Amino acid sequence: MSGQTGPGGFAERIGAAVEDTGDGSARIAFEVRDEHLNPAGTLHGGVVATLVDTAMGQAVRTTTGAGEVPATSQLTVTYLRPGRPGRLVVSGRLRTRGAHLTVCEADVEQDGEALAHAVATFALLQR
């Protein structure tokens, strides 16, 4: 992951927008459009995985020093219900920060309903 303050890269190109970051947290807004849907007409799971990874990476970055770069080393996404076109919000937060590994969680919500929950481990690499 880059040291940028925004999501950058792929997540930005598909329309992810960081709304808020704080001490160990980040919130991303995303507008699900037709190009984000799978053949069943629901939000593609890979898009959800990208969004939670991005939100948690942003949350980690709020706690890193100049020489630390967070890199996803493990990601588990539990899909709770299908997403559909419209706005959704992804909230990421740190659970535990260690010297070399950080554990985060993220939740995806659309219209007040939970779509997915994720847990990830980030390795903190030195530049």
Summary of the structure (lengths in Angstrom):
residues: 127
radius of gyration: 13.9
end to end distance: 11.8
largest distance: 43.6
contacts: 403
relative contact order: 0.23
helix: 20%
strand: 50%
